[in-house]
């Protein structure tokens, strides 16, 4: 009889451990965006926040790459994320919006040489439609880079003309 209770206890503990669920909130995107001055930028990113629903602990993971060039001044700006430090999203009637930030390195290349600056970027993306749908507002991406090393922040805001942004939320079993 004691053996049956022992096995029942082991099964209860095992089933409780297996019943954990996770929520994955994230956004992924790639493509070309054009700002109000018709200056294009290429971007590629995937960020996510994995939340253990039992403990409410979370893990942040992802990457972000951004490149834009100005042919008139022959300058190229590249931003590469080193570490994702924050992620949040809103999915509602007004649309899907995700905001993330991270530690980055901005590389500025000019005819006179190059410079690398460490800083932080905040990115806001809005998923307005699927890439196969032509009606309505296109997806948008906006970013702002700030650094203690320079007093000039870098900002870009544009509409996605090629590619797609996707914001999602999934519930997964263990």
N, C-alpha and C positions, 0 to 999 in steps of 0.2 A: 504494500500500500504506500509506504514512504517513497518507494522508487517511482510510482506513478505521479505523486505530487511533485517530486523533483523534476521529472520530465515535463510536467505541465508548467512548472516555473520557468524552465529553460525555454520552452516554446513561447511563453508570454514575453520574456525578455527579447528573444530573437524577433518576434513579430513586431514588437514596439520599435526596435531598431530599424527594421525594414520599412516601417510605415512613414518614415521621414519623407517629406516632399520639399522640393525646391522651386523657387520662382526665378525665372531668368528674364530680366528686363534688359533690352538692348536696342542697338541701332547699327545698321551697316549701310555703307554707301560708296559709290564710285562715280566718277564722271567729270564733266566740265561745267563750270558755272561762269556766268558772265555778270560783271557788276554794272552799275549805272553808266559808267564811262566806256562800256563795251570791251573792257579788259578781261580776258579769259583767265581762269585758274583751273588746274587739275587737282582732284582730291581723291583720296581713297582711305577708308577707315572702317573699323569694326570695334565697337565698344560694348561691354555688357557688365551687368551687375547681377551676380548669382546670390540669392538670398536663401538661407536655410530657414524654412518656415517654422521649425520647432524652436530653434535657438535665436532666430533673427540676426544671426551673424551673416556678414556678406563679404564677398570677394569681388574686387574690380579687376577687369582684364580688358586689354585692347590695344589698338594701334591707330595712329592718325598720320597721314602724309599729305602735304599741301605744297603745290608749286605754282607760282605765277611769274610771268616775265613781262617786262616793259621794253618793247623793241626800240622805242624812241630814245630811252636813256641806256639801253643795253644792260639792264639790271635784272637779276633773277633772285627771287625770294623763295626759299624752301623751308618748310617747318616740319620737323619730325618729332613725334611724341616719344619721350623716354619712359614716362610713367603716368598712367591714368590715376587721377586723385579724386575725382568726383563724377557722379552720374545721377541724373534725374530725368523723369519723363512725365508728360501729361497726355493722356489719350481721352478725348471727349468729343462732344458735338462740334467744337470749333476746329477739330483736326488733331493730328498727332505731332507733338513737339518734344524733342529731346535736347537736353543741355548737358554737356560734359566738359571737364577741364582736366588739364594735366601739365606736367613739367615737360618742356620741349627745348629743342635747340633750333634757333632760327639761323639759317645760313644766307648771307647776303653776298652776291657776287656782282661786281661792277667791273668796268674796264680798268679801273685802278687797283683791283685786287679783291680779296674776299675777307669776310669777317663772320665769326660765329658768336652768337649771343645766346646765353641760357636765360630762360624765363618761363612764364606760364601762359597758356592759351585757354581761352574759354570759347567753346563752339556751341552754337545753337542751330539745330536743323529742324526743318518743318517738312513732314511728309504730307503733301497735298493731294497727290494722285499717283496712280500706277503709271509706268512708262508707256503702256499701250494706249492710255486715255489721252486724248488731245484737248479736251475741254477742261476749263477751269484753270486755276492758278498752278504754275509749275512748282516743284519742290524748291526750297530755298536753303541756303547755308550762309551763316554769318560767323565770323571769328574775330577775336581781339587778342593780340599778343602784347604782354607787358613784361618789363624787365627792370631790375634795379640797376643794370649796367647802362641803360640808355633812357633818356627822358622822352623819346619819341615812340609811342605805341604804334603797332602795325594793325590795321583793321581791313577786313574784306567782307563784303556782303553782296550776294548775287543769287540769280535764279539759275537752276540747273537746266542746261540746254541739251545735254547728252548725259545719259546715265540714270541713276535712281537712288533715292534714299528710302530706307525701310526702317520703321520703328515697330518693335514687337514686344509681346509679353507672353511667356509660356510657363505653364506649370508642369513640372516633371517629377515622377516618382524617383526614389533613390536609385 
